[in-house]
């Protein structure tokens, strides 16, 4: 597949997905050489730093309706990131329609997790999905006093496990070999 065709398809898929920006896949994006944390902060990004290392917190505030509002000025890591599905597409090992189906399935799983988190009592607060899940599940539930909450919590834990396994298998790139 030539670069122009790939770029066009990748753009359509990314704007249908957003999992790498919306706090579902990642909690932070580490700044790279050449990134300007102070300039990104001026654009509304939540930049944190420690000992000269900077990262941008997720979900990304520049993501609006699955589109990046700072696309031309986004961090280097965002520019370089290709999820596993885009890598497979680029290699000709999958199709746009197959990737769209995986995106829809994954977004539905993430929506189910978010719904269960809210039904268990933790409202949306702009934190990455895993942080919300961990904060909620760190509070014990007495099964005898709150059986309905305990059952929902079990459903949530199963749904989150399924989502994490699916994202790790289908979207996270394999580790770099040494």
Secondary structure, DSSP 8 states (H G I E B T S, - for coil): --HHHHHHHHHHHHHHH-TTTTTSS-SEEE--TT--HHHHHHTT--EEEETTEEEEESS-TTEETTEETTGGG--HHHHH---HHHHHHHTTSS-HHHHHHHHHHHHHHHHHHHHHHHHTT----S--HHHHHHHHHTS---TTT-HHHHHHHHHHHHHHHHHHHHHHHHTS------
